[in-house]
Amino acid sequence: MLIVTSKFGDGHVKAAEAIKQAFEARGINQVHIVDLFAEVFPRLNELSRRFYLNNSPLAQELYGFIYETTSTMKPDRAFGKLLHSLGKMKVRRLLDKLRPDLIIHTFPYLAAAGISREAGGQVPVFTVLTDYVVHGRWLHPYTTTYFTASSAMKQALQAAGVPGESIVVSGIPIRRHFTQLLDREETLYEHWLDSSRRYFLIAAGAYGVLSNIGGLIQSILNHTDYDLIAVCGNNHKLRAAMEEKFQGQDRVHLLGYTDKMHELMSISDGLLTKAGGITLTEALAKSLPVIVYRPLPGQEAGNARWLAGRELIDVANDEDQLIAMIRRLEQPFYREERKRAMREYADQASSDLIVDEALRALELHHPARQTSPEFKEGQAKTAHGY
């Protein structure tokens, strides 16, 4: 299995890891995750990544303009063909080396789909959309199956010409530990936190996307009773600045990169975050009320708009709105109502559904694989659940 992803933010990689976990749970371990665009264009990838993560208003507006302008792009038109054919020779060499039986995309660089078909291959190609809105760059004529977060996205794909039988409403795949229930008291103890306090979680993103995080933290401290857990990710400069600003403030708990976000979500009353599709889906699985602050133009604005329109998250466009929303979450009745709505919506079996479809596609396209011990074991776990 080849899973094509990218490190443009953490979400695409997290989705790939979730799918890989689901394969491994079935005893299928030959799963390769490849940042294909980085492999093919390392310098262009780094420049593009820096632009995407640029926090300046000009860069954000430019990204949003490009996103909206290309949202209805067609894969059979000149720009679509160019986008999905970049680096064909390098991609072909990689495919010749790995010889995958199935290709899964969690990032819309789809050159592998076309090259596989041009070479005469019948390799199933899956595309897993990692947002709550559809963009034209995800479309490719050689995609076998699309996996979407909602029936509304399925309808949007059908309107763009994708046959309904090629679309599965699966939800967005997340890693298994976000679906597990944790004991709050034990988790607080493990993190050296006081069980008598209430906590609000701030996820600044892997690169500190919330540029005014220091001012926001101070304002929340001034106007609410919450202790704050602020995750600064890999932004060491941001964390150092926050440690200096809040030195001696026992209501502020600062962290860098952590692989314990599922635990922090389990002990918190709410989450302030940017509107990445994966992070929002993880919060939904945890029934953790979310406030998105000033969503970035592009897919994040689309994610925020879609979920807020269904009253699953709140969106604050200024500091006053943000404080009012956090104070509302201090009210147990409102907080529990929001958690109930999230529980009703959350789909926690996305990765397993994708693996089920993968095993069916492999059986259809590679009947000889039914004799493979690894394939047979995966099929048995699909049928019996163990």
N, C-alpha and C positions, 0 to 999 in steps of 0.2 A: 504494500500500500504506500502511496506517495501522497502526503498532505502538503500542499503549497500554501505558504503563509507569508507574513511580513511583520517586521518590527516597527511599523508606522503606528506608534502607540502600542500598548500591550494586548489589546483585545483580540487581534487576529491570531496571535500566538497562543493566547489562553484558550481560544476556541479549538485550535489544532490540538493542544494538549488534552482537552476534554475528550475529543474524539479518539485520540490515541489511547487514553485511559479506558475508554469503553471497549475498544478492540482488545486490549490486554486483559480485560476482565473476562473476555470470551476465550482466552488462551491464544490469541493471535498477536504475535510479537514482532513480526516483520513489518513494522510501520515506520516510515521515514518522514520526519518533518523537515522541510527545506524552505528557507527564505530565498525563493527562486530569483526574485528581482535583485536581491543583494548579491547572489551568486553570479548573475549575468552582468549586472551593471553596478559594481561596488561603489564607484565614485558618484555616479548619478544617484544611486540609492541614498548615499549619505547626504548629498545636497538636498534631495527631495525631502528626506526625513527631517533635516534641520528646518527647512521651510515650513513643513507641516507643524512642527513643534514650536515655531516662532511665536512669541507671545505678543508681538507688537500689533496694534490695531490695524495698521496698513496690511501686514501679512495675513491677518485673520480675514479682513474684508476681501483681499485678493483671492484667498483660498475659497471663500464663500462664493465669489463671482464665478470662478472657474468651475466649481462644483455645480452651481445652478445652470451655467451655460451648457455643460456637458451632460446634464441629467437625463436628457432624452436621446443621447447618442445611440446610433444603430451600429451593431457589430459588422454589418455588411457594407457600411459606408466607409469613405476614405480614412477618416480619423480612427474609427473603430478598428479597421484592418491594420492600420499603422500601430496602434496601441498594443494590440494582441499579437503582433508579429515581431516586435522588437527583440533582438538577441536570439533569433531562431536557431542559429548554428550552435550556440552554447547550450541552449535548452535541449536541442536534439542530442548533443553529446551526453548531457546529464541523463536523459531518458534512456539512451542506449546503455548507459552504465547501470542504472537502477532497474530497468525493465519492469516497471510497475504493472500490476494486474488491475489496478484501479487508482484513479487520481481524484483527490478531493481538494477543492479550493476553499480556503477561508479568507482569501485576499484576491481581489479582482485583477490579477495579472494572469491572463488565461492563455498564454502562448502554448503551453503544453497540450491543450486540447486540440488546437489546430495541427500541431506537428504530429501528434499521435495519429490523427485521422489521415494526414497526408502520407504517412508511412504505411498506410494500409492496415493500421491496427484497429481493433474493435474494443479498445479499453474503455470501460465505463468511466464517465467524467461527471463528478458531483460538484455542485457549487453550493456552499453554505453561506447564506447572507448573514452578516453579523450585526446588522442594524435593523431598525424598525421601519425603515423607508427603503424604497427601491431606487437604484441609480443605474443608468444605462451601461456603465462600465462593467457591471456584473454579467451582462448578457453575452452569450456566445452560441453560434449555431450548432456547435458540436457538444454542447453540454447535454448529458443524458438526463440528469435530475437536478432540480433546484430545491433547496430546503429553506423555508421562510419562517419568520417569527409569527405571522398572523395570516388569517384568511384574507384580510385587506391587501396584504402584500401579494398573495396569490392572484387576486383580481387584477392588481396593477401589472403583474407579469403577463397575465393573459391578455390584457389590453395592449401590451407591447408585442404581442404575437407569439408568446410561449404557450404551447398546448397544455391544457389543464392536467392531463395525465402525466406530464413531466414535472409537476410541482407537488411537493409534499409540505404540508404545514406541520413543522416539527418543533417550533420554538427555537431559541438560540442555545447552542450547547455550552454548558458550564461544567467546571470540574466538580467531581463528586462531593468533596467536603463542603461545598456550599449547600448541599441538599440534606446534610446531616444535622440533627438536633443536638445541641450541646447544653450541658447544665450551666446556667449562668453563674451560680456561686463558685463552682469549681473553676470556671474559666477566668473569673475575676481574680481568684486566688493565684492562678498560674501567671497572671500578668501583674501581680503585686498591686492590685487596685482595690479600693475600699467598697465593699458591698452596700454600704449605706448611701453611696453617692449615685447620681444618675449621669450617664455619659452620652455625649454627642460626638459623632465621628466625622472628621473632615479629611477627605481624600483629595489631596492637591494634585494627584496624578503623578505618574512616574517622573515628570520633569517640572513639577510645581506649576501647573497651568494656571492656578488661581493666583494671579500676580499680586493682589492686595491682601494676601492671606493674613498678614500681621494685623492690619487694621480690622479685618473681619473678626479675627479671634478676640481682639480687645473689645469690640462692640458687643459680641455675644456674651463675653464675661460681664460686661456692664449691665446688660439688659435681661439676662436669664440666670437661672440657678445651676445650669449644667457645668460639669467638668468637661473639658474638651480633649479628645485624642486626635492629634493632627499628624497625618502620615505624609511625610515630605518626599517619599520615594527616593530616587537616586540623586536628587538635587541636594548635594552636600552643602552648597553655598546657602541655599534657602534654610536648611536645618540649622546651620551655624548662626545665621541671622536671627532666627526665631529663638534659639537658645539664649542668645544675648538679650533679646528684647523681653523675654518672659522669665529671665533668671529669678529664682525664688518664688515664682508663682505656682503654688501647689495645685491649682485647678487646671493647669495645662500640662499635657503629657505628649511630648514630641517623639516621633519615631522617624527613622529613615525608611529604607526599603524593608518590607516585611512579607513573609509568605503566610502570615497568620490573619489575613484580612477576614477570612470566614469566622475566626474567633472574635475579632474586634466587632464585626457586624452583630454577632450573637449577644454581645453585652451592651450594645448601644441602643438608644431610643430613636436615633435618626442619623442620616448620612447627608453631608453636603459634598457634592461631587460635580465633575463635568459629566456630560451626557453621552459617554461611550456606551455602545450597545451591550457589551459584555458586563461592565460594571452595573448597569441598570438591571440586567437580567439576574446577576448574582444577588442584588438587593431584593428583587422580587422573590427569589427562591428563599431568602432569609426573612421575608415579610418585614423588611426594614424600611420605614418611611424615608423617602428621598426628597431632598430639595436640590434642584439644579440652579446654580447661580450664573446668570448671564451666559447662556449656552453659546458656544462658538458657532459661527456660520458654517453651513455645510450639513453633513449627516448628523452632527450632534444637535443642531437646532431642530432637525427633522425628528430625531429620536425624542427629544424633550417635548416637542409639540404633540407628537402622536400619543405618548403616554400621559401627558397632562390632560389631553382632550378626553381621556378615559378615566380621569381622576385617580390615576395610579401613582403619580408623583406631583410635586409642586415645582413651579418655576418662579424664581425671584429675579427681577430685572434691576433692582437697586437694593441698597443696604436696608432701607426701611422695610421693604417687603420681606427681605430675608429674616430680619429680626421678628417681624410679626408672625411669620410662618413657624419659626423655631419656638416662639412662645406658645403658639397654638399646639405644638407637639408636646409641650409640658403638661397639657391637659390629658389625663388618661383616657377619657372617653373618645376624644378625637383620634388619639394615637391608635387605640384598638380598632376603631372603625377603618382607619387607613390600612392597618395590618391585615384586617379581614378581607378587604378588597384585593390586596396583593396576593393573599393566599388563594383566593378564588381564581385569579388569573394565571398564576405561575404554573409553567409546564416544566417539570423536573426530569423528564425522560427523553429529552431531545437527542443526546448522544447515543443512547441505546437504539432509538428509532433509526438514526442514520446508519448505525452498524447493521441493524436488521436489513435495511434496504441494500447496503453494500454486499452482504452475504447473499441476498437474493440475486443481485446483479451479477455477482461472480459465478453463481451456479448457472445462470442463464447464458452468460458469455463464455464461461470456461467449464463445461460439464465435466471434463476430466478431473477438475479439482475436487470433485466429490470423493475421490480416493485419498486425498491428502489428509493425514491425521489431524493437522492443525485446523483445516477447514471443517472436517467432520466434528471436531470438538467444539468449534464455534457454533456450528449448526445445532448441536445438542444443547448447548447453553441457551440458544435462542428458543428452542422448543420447550425446555424443561426449567430454565431459570436457575441452573446450578452448574 
